[in-house]
């Protein structure tokens, strides 16, 4: 990953089917539950638009739709990318 650009978050999806309980004793089914997310990021390299998805852990920061994130990619293959 030798090049970098900025990408825009276009979609944030919560994974409802993967519930992580944070409390040992709960009063309700969603009391203390956190969920992981999947974000979709679009970035442009040399006029070509690419889309990349990233899985975000349940306790990690989730960027909002429309915010910008840093994308690292290979100069020969911009489709191979890593989102930070």
ZAPALUM-258846 format. One line per field, with one value per residue (C-alpha): x, z, y; residue number from 1. Coordinates in nm, 2 decimals, decimal comma. Layout:
REM residues N
px (X / ...)
pz (Z / ...)
py (Y / ...)
n (NUM / ...)
REM end
This chain:
REM residues 84
px (0,00 / 0,21 / -0,05 / -0,33 / -0,65 / -0,96 / -1,28 / -1,64 / -1,86 / -2,17 / -2,35 / -2,34 / -2,51 / -2,56 / -2,53 / -2,84 / -2,79 / -2,45 / -2,54 / -2,26 / -2,37 / -2,17 / -2,35 / -2,36 / -2,71 / -2,97 / -3,32 / -3,42 / -3,31 / -3,12 / -2,99 / -2,62 / -2,61 / -2,37 / -2,35 / -2,07 / -2,11 / -2,02 / -1,93 / -1,91 / -1,65 / -1,62 / -1,28 / -1,15 / -0,81 / -0,72 / -1,08 / -1,20 / -1,44 / -1,38 / -1,59 / -1,45 / -1,63 / -1,49 / -1,61 / -1,61 / -1,60 / -1,88 / -1,69 / -1,50 / -1,58 / -1,83 / -1,80 / -2,12 / -2,25 / -2,09 / -1,78 / -1,43 / -1,19 / -0,83 / -0,78 / -0,44 / -0,40 / -0,14 / -0,03 / -0,05 / -0,38 / -0,60 / -0,87 / -0,66 / -0,71 / -0,71 / -0,94 / -0,83)
pz (0,00 / -0,13 / -0,24 / -0,04 / -0,11 / 0,07 / 0,04 / 0,12 / 0,34 / 0,13 / 0,34 / 0,70 / 0,78 / 1,13 / 1,16 / 1,37 / 1,36 / 1,55 / 1,90 / 2,15 / 2,51 / 2,74 / 3,07 / 3,26 / 3,39 / 3,15 / 3,22 / 2,85 / 2,53 / 2,41 / 2,74 / 2,71 / 2,35 / 2,09 / 1,72 / 1,46 / 1,14 / 0,77 / 0,59 / 0,22 / 0,10 / -0,25 / -0,36 / -0,69 / -0,85 / -1,19 / -1,27 / -1,19 / -0,90 / -0,67 / -0,39 / -0,08 / 0,22 / 0,57 / 0,88 / 1,19 / 1,53 / 1,79 / 2,02 / 1,75 / 1,62 / 1,32 / 1,08 / 0,96 / 0,61 / 0,41 / 0,62 / 0,47 / 0,56 / 0,45 / 0,19 / 0,11 / -0,22 / -0,45 / -0,73 / -0,99 / -0,86 / -0,71 / -0,65 / -0,38 / -0,09 / 0,29 / 0,48 / 0,80)
py (0,00 / 0,29 / 0,55 / 0,72 / 0,91 / 1,01 / 0,82 / 0,90 / 0,67 / 0,60 / 0,33 / 0,21 / -0,12 / -0,26 / -0,64 / -0,71 / -1,09 / -1,07 / -0,94 / -0,90 / -0,88 / -0,65 / -0,71 / -1,04 / -0,97 / -0,82 / -0,69 / -0,71 / -0,87 / -0,57 / -0,44 / -0,39 / -0,53 / -0,38 / -0,47 / -0,46 / -0,26 / -0,28 / 0,04 / 0,10 / 0,36 / 0,51 / 0,65 / 0,78 / 0,70 / 0,85 / 0,93 / 0,57 / 0,52 / 0,22 / 0,08 / -0,10 / -0,25 / -0,28 / -0,46 / -0,25 / -0,42 / -0,38 / -0,15 / 0,05 / 0,40 / 0,39 / 0,68 / 0,85 / 0,85 / 1,13 / 1,15 / 1,10 / 0,83 / 0,76 / 0,49 / 0,33 / 0,15 / -0,01 / 0,21 / -0,07 / -0,22 / 0,06 / -0,20 / -0,35 / -0,11 / -0,07 / 0,16 / 0,32)
n (1 / 2 / 3 / 4 / 5 / 6 / 7 / 8 / 9 / 10 / 11 / 12 / 13 / 14 / 15 / 16 / 17 / 18 / 19 / 20 / 21 / 22 / 23 / 24 / 25 / 26 / 27 / 28 / 29 / 30 / 31 / 32 / 33 / 34 / 35 / 36 / 37 / 38 / 39 / 40 / 41 / 42 / 43 / 44 / 45 / 46 / 47 / 48 / 49 / 50 / 51 / 52 / 53 / 54 / 55 / 56 / 57 / 58 / 59 / 60 / 61 / 62 / 63 / 64 / 65 / 66 / 67 / 68 / 69 / 70 / 71 / 72 / 73 / 74 / 75 / 76 / 77 / 78 / 79 / 80 / 81 / 82 / 83 / 84)
REM end
